[in-house]
Amino acid sequence: MKILLLSLSFLMTTIISAQKQVMTPEKLWQLGKTSFLASSPDGKQLLYKVTHTDLSNEKKTSIFYLQNLATQEKNETKILEEKTFIQWDKNGIYAQDDNGTIFKSTDAGNTWTIFAKDLKDASNIRIAPDGKTIAFSKDVQVTKVFGKDIYPQAANSTAQIYTDLNYRHWDTWFDGKVSHVFVAEASNIANAKDLTPNEPYDTPQKPFGGTEDFIFTPDSKAILYVSKKKFGKAYAESTNTDIYLYTIATGTTENLTEGMMGYDVNPAFSPNGQYVAFQSMKRDGYEADKNDLVILDWKTKGKTNLTAHWDETVDGGFAWSQTGDAIYFNATIKGAKQLFKIATAKIQTNLPVQQVTNGVYDISGIPSVLKDDLIVTRTDMNHAEEIFSLNLKSGQMKELSKTNTEAYNQLALSDVKLRMVKTTDNKEMGVWVVYPPDFDAAKKYPTLLYCQGGPQSAVSQFYSQRWNFQLMAAQGYIVVAPNRRGLPGWGTKWNEDISGDWGGQAMKDYLAAIDDVSRESYVDKNRLGAVGASYGGYSVFMLAGIHEGRFKTFISHCGLFDMKSWYGTTEEIFFANFDLKGAYWDKPTPKAYTTFNPSDYVNKWSAPIMIIQGGLDFRVPTEQGLQAFKAAQLKGLKSKLLYFPNENHWVSKAHNALVWQHEFFNWLKETL
């Protein structure tokens, strides 16, 4: 009977497994995107939204939910109607309509009253703790760059005129405007004060900065804001942001981080207002420097670096506990982004860093801290971001949003394992290996080496709508994702070793990873491919010339192909100067332009290659992809150019992404 039951159990498992589907590009884009908005001030409710994309027309629609944290019951809510959420604090819920009117509700959205008007051009709105004052950002004109503005008689001119660098950034040409923060009484928006009048500097920082770049003091009498007060070439060469204190009554400004030369960002007051915590890097020009957590005593203005002794980097956000006796933050450790804690009852150096979580997942954010729980967001290589509660006493984690649970229940998921590989210099390297659903070790599988970008971005348990390991594995590929030299989570030296050595040890690490996994009987050594974007695309171009026959095909997206022309056209010069160790005209010439220049290895290219390029990519400009495609074509190699005129360094539009994914897998079918 026992044998019969076991046989029936196995049969049922096989049938259920056989009935499950695998991830496809269309299914990936039909997943809901969960976005945390706020916890209620009493800590009893959660407000979040779920956004879906209609693949027929690329339109996005959002549904808002209120969830009871005690019962976990959630209900769709119409409290925001057609309004855009701003914040929910002890004074009420604030939201803005399309006409620039801000509304306030003190009864959880049942009724609304007008709080402020005439804010149509405002963005990144914050309401002060006093419930009376508003801060917001908007663009102001600081110089003229358009020919038609400089020469009124040439009204139809399309000319743009520049005399300095930083004339374009990421995917946008400089139009003579910068973002400034303004502050006003809600009843007197017309007399809003510009915090930095006549200064040609951005706050928030473009293009990714938001409300985290400026906060009110607890007494609502001042604002802390982040700015890199440099312009033109100086801006393009520096990462030196500072945190400034602007006193509203006097209009005076004080630099709180004077002499701190790297990125200083994300200021946050302790609950009692005694301290300000912020993230800080030491070196100007090094965007991937160790990110420390620094505490500023609000009374004495003295600073304490809480993580100076810790051999990792604060990789994400942080949050104070409700009592101010601890700070929680996330950081990548050994291939996953985990939650950490520092007790702050007594502020001093060398405080122990305690790891709170240790799972095969990423804690991708800490949006809210409650009395007994943290509200966190979490991903893994099989699941998109969802909202979880983490009990601070038991450590138990519960999924709250469950946006895509039903969709994933219909899918066969991948097995994901961290494999330790010995490198050529006798170091231990963590390598994520993602297996196809229903993996059978008796079979042989084509295998992809995934090359990460950055070059100092983590290969962790992230979930992407483009470089999605679940999707790749679902098409029958084993995915090998090395934590090669340059990635955080394995010590600060490992992270920094890639700077100035782009084509050196990191390439050996890639090859060590694929060689090690290829020893397994289930890997088809005759069907290996290498894929990647940005620095990962550079890696693909380099490997195409040095792989010695290992790979049968390559795919490079927004990859750096010729380092000399890249240096001459990219925009954030600080990145090139630090990571390449200088310009191509420097003497001695940095290795980036000689030994580590992919275009110098084209004579050794012998395998098919697909090249993907965005027309609005100013970080890795268009000529990089076009040069590589021309080289492959003139060498007579099977090659393809996939060009997106209206995409930047990423592919963010749904239809473009579907084309990207289908072309990606079609190419692999043809060549692997």
C-alpha positions in Angstrom: 0.0 0.0 0.0 2.8 2.4 0.9 4.5 1.7 -2.5 1.2 2.3 -4.2 0.6 5.6 -2.4 4.2 6.8 -3.2 3.6 5.9 -6.9 0.3 7.8 -7.0 2.0 10.8 -5.3 4.8 10.8 -7.8 2.2 10.4 -10.7 0.1 13.3 -9.4 3.3 15.5 -9.0 4.3 14.7 -12.6 0.8 15.5 -13.9 0.7 18.8 -12.0 4.2 19.7 -13.2 3.3 18.8 -16.8 0.2 21.0 -16.6 2.2 24.1 -15.6 3.3 26.6 -18.2 6.7 28.4 -18.5 7.4 32.1 -18.5 7.1 33.9 -21.9 7.8 37.6 -22.8 4.1 38.2 -22.9 3.5 36.6 -19.5 6.3 38.6 -18.1 4.8 41.9 -19.2 1.4 40.9 -18.0 2.5 40.7 -14.4 1.3 43.4 -12.1 3.8 45.9 -10.8 3.4 46.5 -7.1 4.3 50.0 -5.7 4.2 50.8 -2.0 2.7 54.2 -1.3 2.3 54.6 2.5 1.5 53.0 5.8 -1.3 54.8 7.8 0.1 56.9 10.7 -1.4 54.5 13.2 0.4 51.6 11.5 -2.8 49.6 10.9 -3.2 49.9 7.2 -1.1 49.7 4.0 -1.8 51.7 0.9 -0.3 50.5 -2.4 -1.0 50.3 -6.1 -0.7 47.7 -8.7 -0.1 48.7 -12.3 -0.8 46.6 -15.3 0.3 47.2 -18.9 -2.2 46.6 -21.7 0.0 44.9 -24.4 -2.5 45.9 -27.1 -1.8 49.6 -26.7 1.0 49.9 -24.1 -1.4 51.9 -21.8 -0.9 51.5 -18.0 -3.8 51.3 -15.5 -3.4 51.3 -11.7 -5.6 49.8 -9.0 -5.2 51.1 -5.4 -5.5 48.8 -2.4 -5.9 49.4 1.3 -4.8 46.4 3.4 -5.5 45.7 7.1 -2.1 44.7 8.5 -3.7 42.8 11.4 -6.0 40.6 9.3 -4.1 41.0 6.0 -7.5 41.6 4.3 -7.1 43.9 1.4 -9.7 45.8 -0.6 -9.6 47.8 -3.7 -10.1 51.5 -2.8 -11.2 54.5 -4.8 -10.0 57.0 -2.2 -7.6 58.7 -4.6 -10.0 58.7 -7.5 -8.1 60.5 -10.4 -5.6 62.1 -8.0 -1.9 61.5 -7.7 -0.8 60.4 -4.2 1.6 62.7 -2.3 1.9 61.5 1.3 0.0 60.2 4.3 1.0 61.5 7.7 -0.5 62.5 11.1 -2.2 65.5 9.4 -4.0 63.5 6.7 -3.7 62.1 3.2 -2.5 64.5 0.5 -3.1 64.1 -3.3 -2.9 66.2 -6.4 -5.1 66.5 -9.4 -4.1 67.2 -13.0 -4.8 70.9 -12.6 -2.2 71.4 -9.9 -4.6 71.5 -7.0 -3.6 69.6 -3.8 -6.4 68.0 -1.7 -6.3 66.9 1.8 -8.4 64.2 3.6 -8.5 63.6 7.3 -10.9 60.7 7.2 -8.9 58.2 5.1 -10.1 59.5 1.8 -13.9 59.7 2.4 -14.0 63.4 2.0 -11.5 65.9 0.5 -10.8 69.6 1.0 -8.6 71.9 -1.1 -5.2 72.4 0.6 -3.3 74.4 -2.1 -3.7 75.6 -5.7 -1.6 76.6 -8.7 1.0 73.8 -8.5 0.5 72.5 -12.0 4.2 72.9 -12.9 5.3 71.5 -9.6 6.8 68.0 -9.0 8.3 66.1 -6.1 5.8 67.7 -3.6 6.4 67.5 0.1 4.1 68.7 2.9 5.9 69.8 6.1 5.3 68.2 9.5 3.4 71.4 10.6 0.8 70.7 7.9 1.0 74.2 6.6 4.1 74.5 4.5 4.8 73.0 1.1 8.1 72.3 -0.7 8.3 71.3 -4.4 10.6 71.3 -7.3 10.2 72.8 -10.8 12.5 73.7 -13.7 13.9 77.2 -14.0 15.7 78.8 -17.0 19.4 79.6 -16.2 20.8 80.1 -19.7 19.9 80.1 -23.3 21.0 77.3 -25.6 18.5 77.4 -28.5 19.4 79.5 -31.5 15.8 80.8 -31.8 16.0 82.2 -28.2 19.4 83.8 -28.8 18.5 85.2 -32.2 14.8 86.2 -32.3 15.1 86.9 -36.0 15.7 83.2 -36.6 12.5 81.9 -35.1 12.6 78.7 -37.1 16.1 77.7 -36.1 16.7 74.3 -34.6 20.3 75.1 -33.5 21.6 74.4 -30.0 24.6 76.3 -28.9 27.0 75.1 -26.1 30.2 76.4 -24.7 30.7 73.9 -21.9 30.3 70.2 -21.2 27.3 68.4 -19.7 25.4 69.4 -22.8 23.5 66.1 -22.6 22.9 63.5 -19.9 21.6 59.9 -20.1 18.9 60.6 -22.7 18.3 64.3 -22.6 20.0 67.3 -24.1 20.5 70.3 -21.8 17.8 72.9 -22.6 19.1 75.6 -20.4 16.9 74.7 -17.4 17.7 73.2 -14.0 15.5 71.9 -11.2 15.1 74.1 -8.1 13.3 73.5 -4.9 10.7 76.1 -3.7 9.0 76.5 -0.4 5.7 78.3 0.4 2.8 78.4 2.8 0.0 76.3 1.4 -2.2 79.4 1.4 0.3 81.6 -0.5 1.9 79.5 -3.3 2.2 82.7 -5.5 5.0 83.9 -3.1 7.0 80.6 -3.1 10.7 81.1 -2.3 13.4 79.6 -4.5 16.0 77.9 -2.2 18.8 78.5 -4.7 17.9 81.6 -6.8 20.2 82.4 -9.7 22.2 79.1 -9.1 22.6 76.8 -12.1 22.4 73.7 -10.0 19.9 70.9 -9.8 17.8 69.8 -6.9 16.6 67.0 -7.1 19.6 65.5 -8.9 18.8 64.7 -12.5 17.7 62.3 -13.9 16.8 60.0 -11.0 16.4 62.2 -8.0 13.1 62.8 -6.2 11.7 63.8 -2.9 14.5 61.9 -1.1 16.7 64.9 -2.2 15.0 67.4 0.1 13.3 67.0 3.5 11.9 69.3 6.1 13.4 69.6 9.6 11.0 68.2 12.3 10.0 71.7 13.3 9.2 72.7 9.7 11.5 75.7 9.9 14.2 74.6 7.6 14.8 72.2 4.6 17.7 69.9 4.0 18.5 69.4 0.3 21.0 67.5 -1.8 22.8 69.3 -4.6 26.0 69.0 -6.7 26.8 72.7 -6.9 28.9 72.5 -10.1 28.1 73.4 -13.7 29.3 72.3 -17.1 32.6 70.5 -17.3 33.0 70.6 -13.5 29.6 68.9 -13.1 30.6 66.2 -15.6 33.8 65.5 -13.8 32.5 65.3 -10.2 30.4 63.2 -7.9 30.6 65.7 -5.0 27.1 66.2 -3.8 26.6 67.9 -0.5 23.7 68.3 1.9 22.6 71.8 2.6 20.5 73.4 5.3 18.2 76.2 4.2 16.5 78.2 6.9 13.1 79.4 5.7 12.7 82.5 7.8 16.1 84.0 7.0 16.8 82.4 3.5 20.3 81.5 4.7 22.1 78.3 3.6 24.7 76.2 5.3 26.7 73.3 3.8 26.4 70.4 6.4 28.9 68.1 4.5 31.6 70.6 3.6 34.8 68.8 3.0 33.1 65.4 2.3 34.1 64.9 -1.3 31.9 62.1 -2.7 28.2 61.5 -2.9 26.3 62.6 0.2 22.7 61.7 -0.2 19.4 60.5 1.4 19.2 62.6 4.7 16.7 61.3 7.2 16.0 62.6 10.8 15.8 60.3 13.7 12.3 60.2 15.3 13.3 62.5 18.1 15.1 64.9 15.7 18.4 64.5 17.5 20.3 63.1 14.6 20.4 63.1 10.8 21.5 59.9 9.0 22.7 60.0 5.5 24.7 57.9 3.0 28.2 59.0 2.0 31.1 58.1 -0.3 34.6 59.5 0.3 36.1 60.0 -3.1 35.1 62.6 -5.7 34.7 61.0 -9.1 34.2 57.4 -8.0 30.5 56.6 -8.3 30.9 53.1 -7.0 32.9 54.0 -3.9 32.1 52.3 -0.6 28.7 53.7 0.5 28.8 54.4 4.3 26.1 55.3 6.8 27.0 58.6 8.6 25.2 60.2 11.6 25.2 63.9 12.1 24.4 65.2 15.6 21.9 68.0 15.0 23.0 70.0 18.0 26.8 69.8 17.6 26.9 69.1 13.9 29.5 66.4 14.7 29.6 63.4 12.4 30.1 59.7 13.1 30.7 57.1 10.3 28.8 54.0 11.6 30.0 51.6 8.9 33.6 52.8 8.4 34.9 49.5 9.8 32.5 47.3 7.8 34.0 45.7 4.7 30.8 46.1 2.6 28.7 48.9 1.2 25.3 50.2 2.0 23.6 49.1 -1.2 20.1 50.8 -1.2 18.0 52.6 1.4 17.9 52.8 5.1 15.3 53.6 7.8 15.2 54.6 11.4 13.3 52.4 13.9 10.3 54.1 15.5 12.1 54.7 18.7 15.4 55.8 17.0 17.4 53.0 18.7 18.3 51.3 15.5 18.8 51.9 11.8 17.9 49.3 9.3 19.5 49.2 5.8 20.0 46.8 2.9 23.2 45.7 1.4 24.4 43.0 -1.0 26.1 40.1 0.6 27.3 37.0 -1.2 25.0 37.4 -4.2 21.8 38.6 -2.4 20.6 41.9 -1.0 19.8 41.4 2.7 18.6 43.5 5.6 21.1 44.7 8.2 20.7 46.6 11.5 22.9 48.9 13.6 21.9 49.7 17.1 22.0 53.4 17.7 21.2 53.8 21.4 24.7 55.1 21.7 26.3 56.8 18.6 29.9 55.8 18.2 32.2 54.2 15.7 32.7 50.5 15.4 29.1 49.6 16.3 28.4 46.0 15.3 26.5 45.5 12.0 23.9 42.8 12.5 22.5 40.8 9.5 18.8 40.4 10.0 17.8 38.3 6.9 19.6 35.5 5.2 17.5 34.1 2.4 17.7 33.4 -1.3 16.0 36.7 -2.2 16.7 40.5 -2.4 15.3 42.9 0.2 14.9 45.5 -2.4 13.5 48.3 -0.2 12.4 49.3 3.3 9.5 51.7 2.6 8.0 51.7 6.1 8.9 51.0 9.8 6.2 50.1 12.2 6.3 49.4 15.9 6.8 45.6 15.7 7.3 45.1 11.9 9.2 46.4 9.0 7.4 46.7 5.7 9.9 45.6 3.0 9.8 44.9 -0.7 11.3 41.6 -1.9 12.3 39.9 -5.2 14.0 36.7 -6.3 14.9 35.3 -9.6 11.6 33.6 -9.9 9.3 36.4 -8.5 8.7 40.1 -9.3 8.7 42.6 -6.4 6.0 42.2 -3.7 5.4 43.8 -0.3 6.2 41.8 2.8 6.0 42.4 6.6 9.0 41.4 8.6 8.4 40.8 12.3 11.3 42.4 14.3 11.1 39.9 17.1 10.5 36.6 15.4 12.1 37.3 12.1 9.0 35.9 10.4 8.3 37.3 7.0 4.8 37.4 5.5 3.8 38.3 1.9 1.2 41.0 2.0 0.5 42.1 -1.6 0.4 38.8 -3.4 -0.1 40.6 -6.7 1.2 37.8 -8.9 0.7 34.7 -6.8 -2.0 33.3 -9.1 0.2 33.9 -12.2 3.2 32.2 -10.6 1.0 29.3 -9.4 0.5 28.5 -13.1 4.2 28.5 -13.9 6.9 25.9 -13.5 9.7 27.8 -11.7 13.5 27.5 -12.0 15.9 26.0 -9.5 18.5 28.6 -8.5 21.8 27.7 -6.8 24.9 29.6 -5.7 28.0 27.8 -6.8 31.5 28.6 -5.5 34.1 28.6 -8.3 37.9 28.9 -8.0 39.3 31.8 -10.0 42.6 31.9 -11.9 44.2 33.8 -9.0 42.9 31.3 -6.5 40.0 33.2 -5.1 36.5 32.0 -4.3 33.8 33.5 -6.6 30.1 33.0 -6.1 28.2 32.1 -9.3 24.5 32.0 -9.6 23.3 29.1 -11.8 19.7 29.1 -12.9 18.2 25.9 -14.3 15.4 25.4 -16.7 12.0 24.4 -15.2 11.7 20.6 -14.9 15.5 20.3 -15.3 16.8 16.8 -16.0 20.4 16.2 -15.2 20.4 13.3 -17.7 19.9 15.8 -20.6 22.2 18.3 -22.1 21.3 22.0 -22.2 22.6 25.0 -24.1 24.1 27.4 -21.6 24.3 31.2 -21.4 27.1 33.2 -19.6 25.4 36.4 -18.3 27.8 39.4 -18.1 26.6 42.0 -15.6 26.8 45.7 -16.3 27.9 48.5 -14.0 30.6 47.4 -13.9 29.9 47.5 -10.2 26.3 46.6 -10.0 25.3 43.5 -8.0 24.4 40.2 -9.5 21.8 39.4 -6.8 18.3 38.0 -6.6 16.9 40.8 -8.8 14.0 40.5 -11.1 14.1 42.4 -14.4 11.6 42.9 -17.2 14.5 42.6 -19.7 17.4 40.6 -18.3 15.1 38.1 -16.7 16.8 34.9 -15.7 13.5 33.1 -15.2 12.5 33.9 -18.8 15.8 32.8 -20.1 15.8 29.5 -18.2 12.1 28.9 -19.3 13.3 28.8 -22.9 15.5 25.8 -22.1 18.8 27.5 -21.2 21.0 27.2 -18.2 22.1 30.7 -17.1 25.5 31.2 -15.5 25.7 34.6 -13.7 29.1 35.1 -12.1 29.8 37.6 -9.2 33.0 38.4 -11.1 35.6 41.0 -9.9 33.9 44.4 -9.4 30.6 43.3 -7.9 29.5 44.3 -4.3 28.9 41.8 -1.6 32.2 40.1 -1.5 34.3 42.8 0.2 35.3 46.3 -0.8 38.6 45.2 -2.4 36.8 42.7 -4.7 34.4 45.5 -5.6 37.1 48.0 -6.5 39.5 45.7 -8.2 37.8 46.2 -11.6 38.6 49.9 -11.8 41.4 50.3 -14.4 41.3 46.6 -15.1 38.1 46.2 -17.2 39.5 43.7 -19.6 41.8 41.9 -17.2 40.9 39.7 -14.2 37.1 40.2 -14.7 37.4 38.4 -18.1 39.3 35.6 -16.5 36.6 35.4 -13.9 33.9 35.0 -16.6 35.9 32.2 -18.3 36.6 30.5 -15.0 32.8 30.5 -14.3 31.7 29.1 -17.6 34.6 26.5 -17.7 33.7 25.3 -14.2 29.9 24.9 -14.9 30.7 23.3 -18.3 32.3 20.4 -16.6 28.9 19.2 -15.6 27.5 16.4 -17.8 24.3 18.3 -18.4 26.0 21.3 -20.1 26.3 21.1 -23.8 29.8 22.5 -24.3 29.2 22.9 -28.0 26.3 25.3 -27.3 27.6 28.1 -25.1 26.6 31.7 -25.6 27.7 35.0 -23.9 25.2 37.9 -23.3 25.2 41.2 -21.5 24.5 44.9 -21.5 26.5 48.1 -20.8 29.7 46.9 -19.2 28.2 43.5 -19.8 28.0 44.4 -23.5 31.6 45.5 -23.3 32.4 42.1 -21.8 30.7 40.4 -24.7 32.8 42.4 -27.2 36.0 41.5 -25.3 35.1 37.9 -24.9 34.3 37.6 -28.6 38.0 38.3 -29.3 39.6 36.3 -26.5 37.3 33.3 -25.8 39.4 30.8 -27.8 36.4 29.0 -29.3 34.4 28.5 -26.1 31.3 30.4 -27.3 29.1 29.7 -30.3 27.2 33.0 -30.2 27.1 36.5 -28.6 24.6 39.2 -27.8 25.7 42.6 -26.8 23.3 45.4 -25.7 24.6 49.0 -25.4 28.1 47.7 -25.1 31.3 49.8 -25.2 33.1 48.8 -28.4 35.8 51.4 -29.0 37.1 53.0 -25.8 38.7 56.0 -27.5 35.5 57.1 -29.3 33.4 56.2 -26.2 35.5 58.5 -24.0 34.9 61.3 -26.6 31.1 60.9 -26.6 29.9 59.7 -23.2 28.6 62.4 -20.7 29.6 61.6 -17.1 33.3 62.1 -17.5 34.0 61.3 -13.8 33.0 57.7 -14.5 35.4 57.4 -17.5 38.2 59.2 -15.7 38.1 57.0 -12.6 37.3 53.6 -14.1 39.5 53.9 -17.2 42.1 55.8 -15.2 42.2 58.8 -17.5 41.8 60.1 -21.0 43.2 58.4 -24.2 45.7 61.3 -24.6 47.2 60.8 -21.2 50.8 59.5 -21.0 51.3 56.7 -20.3 48.2 55.7 -22.1 45.8 53.8 -19.8 45.3 50.1 -20.7 41.6 50.8 -21.4 42.6 52.2 -24.8 45.1 49.5 -25.6 45.1 46.1 -24.0 41.5 46.4 -22.9 40.0 47.9 -26.0 37.4 45.5 -27.6 37.8 47.1 -31.1 41.4 46.0 -31.1 40.3 42.3 -31.0 37.9 42.3 -34.0 40.5 40.4 -36.0 39.9 37.5 -33.7 36.1 37.6 -33.9 34.8 34.4 -35.5 31.3 33.7 -34.0 27.9 35.1 -34.8 27.0 38.3 -32.9 23.8 40.3 -32.4 24.2 44.0 -31.4 21.4 46.0 -29.7 21.6 49.8 -29.5 19.3 52.6 -28.3 19.2 55.9 -30.3 18.8 58.0 -27.1 21.6 56.3 -25.2 24.1 59.0 -24.3 25.9 56.9 -21.7 27.0 54.4 -24.4 26.2 56.5 -27.6 24.9 55.1 -30.8 28.3 54.9 -32.6 29.4 52.1 -30.3 26.8 49.6 -31.5 27.1 50.8 -35.1 30.8 50.4 -35.2 30.6 46.9 -33.8 27.9 45.9 -36.3 29.9 47.3 -39.2 33.0 45.4 -38.1 31.1 42.1 -37.9 29.5 42.7 -41.3 32.7 43.6 -43.0 34.3 40.5 -41.6 31.6 38.4 -43.1 30.2 37.2 -39.7 26.6 36.3 -39.3 25.4 39.4 -37.4 22.3 41.4 -36.7 21.7 45.0 -35.5 18.6 45.6 -33.4 18.2 49.4 -33.2 15.6 51.3 -31.0 15.5 55.0 -32.1 13.4 56.0 -29.1 15.1 54.0 -26.3 18.0 55.0 -24.1 20.4 52.8 -22.1 17.4 50.6 -21.3 14.3 49.3 -23.1 11.4 50.7 -21.2 8.5 50.6 -23.7 6.4 47.4 -23.6 6.2 46.8 -27.4 9.9 47.5 -27.8 10.7 45.1 -25.0 8.6 42.4 -26.6 10.6 42.8 -29.8 13.8 42.8 -27.8 12.9 39.6 -26.1 11.7 37.8 -29.2 14.7 38.8 -31.2 17.0 37.8 -28.3 15.6 34.3 -28.2 15.2 34.0 -32.0 18.9 34.8 -32.4 19.8 32.1 -29.8 17.6 29.6 -31.7 19.3 30.4 -35.0 22.9 30.4 -33.7 23.0 28.2 -30.6 
